[in-house]
Amino acid sequence: LSGLDARLNGVRVTINDISPGGVGISGEEADLEEYADMDVIVDEDEKLDVGALGLIEGDVASLEILLKTAAPFTIDIEVRRADKDRGKLGARFVNIGNRDFNTLEKIVLGRLR
């Protein structure tokens, strides 16, 4: 699942790939091994200004997923990779309760957009 609009630290971003257990990156990214332990990769167009987000590896932030058929869904992420050169950010979900997990699962499965 890809192409979801979101906001991270007030910056509009696009979620390239999201899943509860891992991630694959579409597009020109050749080395997927480095992202194997991440749950969400975000970028803005093709290159995200990672420095403007004010986030570094290890930071926890709220990601607001902008849904078309429901209110925005906010979930905490921990930054696992902040690649300023490529303009990519990878993170894993943290502080997930059962309710958030169920909502996330619906988003991942495409049942909630």
C-alpha positions as CSV (number, residue, x, y, z in Angstrom):
1,L,0.0,0.0,0.0
2,S,1.4,3.4,-0.9
3,G,0.6,6.9,-1.8
4,L,-1.1,7.9,1.5
5,D,-0.9,11.6,2.4
6,A,0.3,12.5,5.9
7,R,1.7,15.2,8.1
8,L,4.8,14.9,10.1
9,N,5.9,17.8,12.3
10,G,3.5,20.0,10.3
11,V,5.1,19.1,7.0
12,R,2.9,17.4,4.3
13,V,4.5,14.1,3.3
14,T,3.6,11.0,1.3
15,I,3.8,7.5,2.7
16,N,5.6,5.4,0.1
17,D,5.0,2.0,1.8
18,I,3.4,1.0,5.1
19,S,2.9,-2.3,6.8
20,P,2.7,-3.5,10.4
21,G,5.7,-5.9,10.0
22,G,8.1,-4.4,7.4
23,V,8.5,-2.2,4.4
24,G,9.3,-2.3,0.7
25,I,10.3,0.9,-1.1
26,S,8.9,1.6,-4.6
27,G,10.7,3.7,-7.1
28,E,14.4,4.0,-7.6
29,E,15.6,2.7,-4.3
30,A,17.8,-0.2,-5.1
31,D,18.9,-1.4,-1.7
32,L,15.9,-2.6,0.3
33,E,17.9,-4.4,2.9
34,E,18.7,-1.3,4.9
35,Y,14.9,-0.7,5.4
36,A,14.0,-4.2,6.5
37,D,13.2,-3.4,10.1
38,M,11.1,-0.3,9.4
39,D,7.3,0.1,9.4
40,V,6.9,3.3,7.4
41,I,8.8,5.2,4.9
42,V,7.8,8.8,4.1
43,D,8.9,11.2,1.5
44,E,7.7,14.4,-0.1
45,D,7.5,14.1,-3.8
46,E,10.8,12.5,-4.6
47,K,13.0,14.2,-2.0
48,L,12.0,15.2,1.5
49,D,13.8,18.0,3.3
50,V,14.7,15.9,6.3
51,G,16.5,18.7,7.9
52,A,13.4,20.9,7.9
53,L,11.5,18.3,9.9
54,G,13.9,18.7,12.8
55,L,14.0,14.9,13.4
56,I,17.0,12.7,13.9
57,E,17.4,8.9,14.3
58,G,15.9,7.9,17.7
59,D,13.4,10.7,17.9
60,V,9.7,9.9,18.5
61,A,7.1,12.0,16.6
62,S,3.4,11.8,15.8
63,L,2.5,10.9,12.2
64,E,-0.9,12.1,11.1
65,I,-2.2,9.9,8.3
66,L,-4.8,11.9,6.3
67,L,-7.6,9.6,5.3
68,K,-10.2,10.3,2.6
69,T,-13.1,8.4,4.2
70,A,-12.4,9.1,7.9
71,A,-10.9,11.5,10.3
72,P,-7.0,11.7,10.3
73,F,-5.3,8.9,12.2
74,T,-2.4,9.9,14.4
75,I,0.2,7.3,15.5
76,D,3.6,7.6,17.1
77,I,6.7,6.7,15.2
78,E,10.3,6.4,16.1
79,V,12.7,7.6,13.4
80,R,15.0,4.7,12.4
81,R,16.6,6.4,9.4
82,A,16.8,10.0,8.3
83,D,18.7,10.2,5.0
84,K,19.2,13.8,4.1
85,D,21.0,13.0,0.9
86,R,18.2,10.8,-0.5
87,G,15.4,12.8,1.2
88,K,14.0,9.7,2.8
89,L,12.8,9.0,6.3
90,G,12.1,5.5,7.8
91,A,10.4,4.8,11.1
92,R,8.8,2.1,13.2
93,F,5.5,2.4,15.0
94,V,5.7,2.8,18.8
95,N,3.2,3.0,21.6
96,I,0.6,1.1,19.7
97,G,-2.5,-0.1,21.7
98,N,-5.0,-2.6,20.4
99,R,-7.3,0.0,19.0
100,D,-4.5,1.8,17.1
101,F,-3.3,-1.5,15.8
102,N,-6.7,-2.4,14.5
103,T,-7.0,0.9,12.7
104,L,-3.5,0.6,11.3
105,E,-4.4,-2.9,10.0
106,K,-7.4,-1.5,8.2
107,I,-5.2,1.2,6.6
108,V,-2.6,-1.4,5.5
109,L,-5.2,-3.7,4.1
110,G,-6.8,-0.9,2.2
111,R,-10.1,-1.2,4.1
112,L,-9.7,2.4,5.4
113,R,-8.4,5.1,3.1
